[in-house]
Amino acid sequence: MNRRSFLKAVAATAVAPAIVPSSVFARPAPSDTLQFGCIGVGRQGQADMQELIYRGLEAGARVTAVCDADSHRLEDAQWLAEKIYTLETGKDAAKSVAAHRDFRELLARKDIDGVLIVTPDFWHGAMGVAAAEAGKDIYLEKPLTYSIAEGRKLVAAVEKNKRILQVGSQQRSSIHFLMACELARNGRVGKLQTIRVRLPEDQGSGDPRPSPVPSNLDYDAWMGPTAPAPFAEDRVHPQTSYERPGWLQIEPYCLGMVTGWGSHMMDIAQWGNGTDETGPVSVEAKAEFPDRGLFNVHTKFQAEAVYANGLRLIMETGDPAGVRFEGDQGWVFVQRGAIKASDPEILRWKPGQGEVKLIQSGNHMKNFLEAVRSRKDPAAPVEVGHRSNTICMITHIAMKLGRKLAWDPAAERFVGDDEANGRLDYPHREPWTV
């Protein structure tokens, strides 16, 4: 599509900040402006880039560079960013946003304070560690990493280099999810006994037939640490639209909805359970892996994890997606945009003196920018993202092995199970080791 058509499509689906008039922004001094680069500017990447642009106009941050292995998406993002800045500031922003094909070039720039990383899951670990080592603060889309070993290394890199990392688990910045977790943490449903998580189900099939690599795509760079595979459009992303990409349903690149949406919902389960820095001690799961051509992630699944105190975390595909906290005196269910409880009176409660009050963030991206300035933890810091994603990944390993697994959340290893421990990481193609 041409850029005029693209802008119309973006406007039709843009997040709310895209329609906020420029007159509402209190503009910080240009000398105090943080500069950011956006690595990965496809379907989700351009949405996050817009959010950063608009929140940056309020908080003194600016997108000055974009990066992608697909030159068409790279050019679209560069054009879109400059167009928004021109419209919002009233000044011609042409040539104010640099375009890079190689993320290492962007990370090497001394004028970049931080980065958004919105790439396929398998790139998160390598790029996240490289960004931390380069001294950049990071907004990293969920799931945090593709493997548990990568996640722990990323946590270490962020902490060693004293970086701020916000995981794109934006439900932590939603009033409904905050309410549900405070209700659970303060015993408003009684003693917490069970947490039920429902996730959407992947569908459709992928065409595995190889085709020539399009000239706009650096396919070798796109594959990164994964094993080489023949190019097929369904393996990567649509070449003429910004529809949902096929890699989300291909196991070497993504583990499916158990991490795709699971990292969102398990994050809320952990938050409401007060277990942000630990996890369950056992997990068992069963899943369906029907023949769907190129797409090979799970479809339907059921799983149960148990914490050391006996609390059960039950996970399954179903509708609506959300989290239900069940206690011995009632329950509360939360989903995007809604919350309900066994007794409406439960929802009228507010935390008082001496009760648990969780971090309140009205906007996830703005919270990240505030954390970059204050050097205090954001709403979804790296350790939190790692622990939430770990539950998803050990559940996936249980799906694949088809048996109950004992998990040591302190050592981050399966107990007495070499086969399961062999799945804590995967062989990375050189030079993209983590």
Buried (B, 14 or more C-beta within 10 A) or exposed (E): EEEEEBBEEBEEEBEEBBEBEEEEBEEBEEEEBBBBBBBBBBBBBBBBBBBBBBBBBBBBBBBBBBBBBBBBBBBBBBBBBBBBBBEBBEEEBEEBBBBBBEBEEBBEBEEBBBBBBBBBBBBBBBBBBBBBBBBBBBBBBBBBBBBBBBBBBBBEBBBEBEBBBBBBBBBBBBEBBBBBBBBBBBBBBEEBBBBBBBBEBBEEBBBBEEEEBBEBBBBEBBBBBBEEBEBBBBBBBBEEEBEEBBBBBBBBBBBBBBBBBBBBBBBBBBBBBBBBEBBBBBBBBEBEBEEBBBBBBBBBBBBBBBBEEEBBBBBBBBEEBBBBBBBEEBBBBBBEEEBBBBEEEBBEBEBEEEEEBBBEBEBBBBBBBBBBBEEEBBBBBBBBBBBBBBBBBBBBBBBBBEEEBBBEBEEBBBEEBEEBBEBBBBEBEEEBEB
